[in-house]
Amino acid sequence: MGKFLAVTIIVIAIASAIPVVMHTWEPPADISTHGHLIDSQRDDTMIEAGVSFLAAQILLAIFIWQFAGSKGDGKRKTFPGGAKGLVGAALVLVGAEVLALGAFGTKAWATVYFTPPKADAMPIQVQAGQFAFYFRYPGPDGKFGPIHPEMINEGTQNLFGLDPEHDVESRDDVVTAEMAIPVNKEIHLLMHAKDVSHSFYVPALRVHQDFVPGLDLSLHFTATQVGKYEIVCSQLCGLGHYNMRAYLEVMSQADFDDWQKKQAAAQ
Amino acid sequence: MSMKHLIMAGLLTLTASAVALAGPAGGTVSGKVTYEGTPAKMKPIDMSKEPSCQKMYTTPPTVETVVTGSGNSLQDVVVYISAGAPDETAPSTAAVFTQKGCRYIPHILAFQVNQEIKIINDDQTSHNIHPLPKLNREWNKSQPPGTPAISEKYDKAEFIPVKCNVHPWMHGNFAVLKNSHYAITGDGGAFSLANLPPGKYTVTAWQESYGDQSQEVTISGSETKTVNFVFKAKPY
């Protein structure tokens, strides 16, 4: 019975490692300038965690195989140095592992969060609300008009609570339900939530950032491939969460200019 | 049967039909609802997050909070008798509110207190109907595609905005009224409230963005009185 358990552990450990080693469930191809850093960090984590996992399972199986069924002589075997030494060693090992991953990951993290966007990055505002994303472009004046939450009215599609009657900056603002961006241009995304927590997740962009109600958060990224990609909410936000998504259209600069003109005319 | 009897019978039938055609004796209030000024531009609705609805339109539909027609006419204005007419019991027919192409059809559904309303989902996607009453009991119900109609009623008169919790652009209105003397203006902004017994009435016109206006009118006999409403349109 003990030997059967040992074999089962080995089989489960190897079976769960196969899809990882074979890259069965790959994320979509990366279309961002920073994505390769995140991908290599993920690979490092998977290798490091995978090797530790397999080593631990194999060791466990060996011990079970070795000592299964033995009645023993009544004496309890102890680890050299006792339990204290064992726990101490485990703490140092696991701590070193986590610290090493953190140290190696600093570059990816810093590229996204500690480096400010370039001065010419294009600002786009995104508002998450139950259950849709809406985007705002500042228009020709380059300025976002102020938001008046009490004026938000979905019936009239005043989604951001703009007051163009009194705020001159709001008059040329363009509000859309899909996010179009020019390729190879840095985007400075200004994020806020209208109601509860949401998340802005674009797998292809390797961008994944929560919205926190009451906080204005920001992100910056550059897309390198023209195409249409999905933006999904990955933070359970209520009944319609499953349906909360939008599309990211990465376009050539010329196409983007056309798109922006069309959107501005429709406002 | 003699000739005399036949003629008598014929005359009787004619008289009966004439009375039936004229309906119950009463006056009529009719008129037109128009606007002055510049109404706000109705923004197009981007349904890209719901492809099953988006593909039903060649050009995106627009918001319907102010619908204008030829000759500065205003559509979707509820004109009703707000005072002077007795409360009536609800008719047995249900008022139908359909969700199609991720919009509400009609945009404004008028019905009477305690009249049954049937809400139908004609789309390939789930909707969540959430009327926002202030006087009546509030509810919100999910309706997946292919499920039976939802049946509801309201026991107090009020205007109720309706939204869908899944599709934020979906917006409609319920007009819960106390009597059967109401009309919703169509393309030319015209309305007609018929069968009003002689008396003094308050006629009210309600537009969802511009609010309401009232006028007094006195009906005697079966006359038709003209009452027009002019709303001030705002560009924003």
Interface residues (C-beta under 8 A of the other chain):
Chain A: G129 Q130 F131 A132 F133 E154 G155 T156 Q157 L159 D163 P164 E165 T176 A177 E178 G238 L239 G240 N243 M244 R245 A246 Y247 A266 Q267
Chain B: A40 K41 K43 P44 I45 D46 M47 S48 K49 E50 V63 T65 T125 S126 N128 S142 P161 K163 N165 V166 H167 P168 W169 H171 E208 S209 K234 P235 Y236
